[in-house]
Amino acid sequence: MKELEKLNHCIIEFYDKLSSWEQSVVKDKHFSLAQTHTIEVLGSHGAMRMKELASRLGITTGTLTVQVDKLVNAGFIERRPHHSDRRSILVDLTATGKAFYREHDDLHLALTQDLTANLDEQERAILLKCLAKMNAEF
């Protein structure tokens, strides 16, 4: 059990440090972390319905609507009709939103390079496999 406790504390510490880093990166962009995460999900997965986006973010559609409205007004997200379901609306990144996503994703990539600089190829592969398994549990 001691090993599990150490792992627990290590995961919590990593999450706290990553969250702090993310907050510091986002504060200069005049967006909330939640809005940035909305852009990240759309940038990674493409256009989607509001319900699917809310589910991926772990928030309600009501909360998401407020975020999307702000991002639409800022020119980062657009709403458009679904191509096969006239009742559904898709949200997607605009060109400005895609540029923001790429810039932010590049910061994540640089952080990943820094964090894994002392790992060899095999250790990176093991880390990737472990993280993928952990992500699958959510």
C-alpha positions, 0 to 999 in steps of 0.5 A, spaced: 500 500 500 505 504 501 507 504 493 500 506 491 500 512 496 507 514 493 503 514 486 497 517 489 501 523 491 506 523 485 500 524 481 497 529 485 503 533 485 504 532 477 497 535 476 498 541 481 504 543 477 501 542 470 495 546 472 499 551 475 503 551 469 497 552 464 494 557 469 500 561 468 500 560 460 493 562 459 493 568 464 496 572 458 491 570 453 485 573 456 481 567 456 479 562 462 482 555 463 475 553 461 475 556 455 482 554 453 480 547 454 474 548 449 479 550 444 483 544 445 478 539 445 475 542 438 482 543 435 484 536 437 477 532 435 474 537 430 467 540 430 462 537 434 455 538 437 455 542 443 452 535 447 458 531 445 463 537 447 460 538 454 461 531 455 468 531 453 469 537 457 465 534 463 461 540 464 453 541 463 451 544 456 448 550 460 455 552 462 458 550 455 453 555 452 456 561 456 463 559 454 462 558 447 458 565 446 464 568 449 468 565 444 464 566 438 464 573 440 471 573 440 472 570 433 475 563 436 469 559 435 463 559 430 456 555 430 454 552 424 448 547 422 449 540 422 450 537 415 445 531 416 441 533 422 437 539 421 436 540 429 443 540 431 448 545 431 456 544 430 461 548 434 468 549 430 474 553 431 475 559 426 481 560 423 483 565 429 481 559 433 485 554 429 491 559 430 490 559 437 490 552 438 496 551 434 500 556 438 497 553 445 499 546 443 506 548 441 507 550 448 504 543 450 509 540 446 515 544 448 513 542 456 513 535 454 519 535 451 522 539 457 519 534 462 521 528 458 528 530 456 531 525 461 528 519 459 530 515 453 526 512 448 524 506 451 522 510 458 518 515 453 514 509 450 513 506 457 510 513 459 506 513 453 503 506 454 501 508 462 498 514 460 494 511 455 491 506 459 490 511 465 486 515 460 482 510 458 479 509 465 476 516 464 
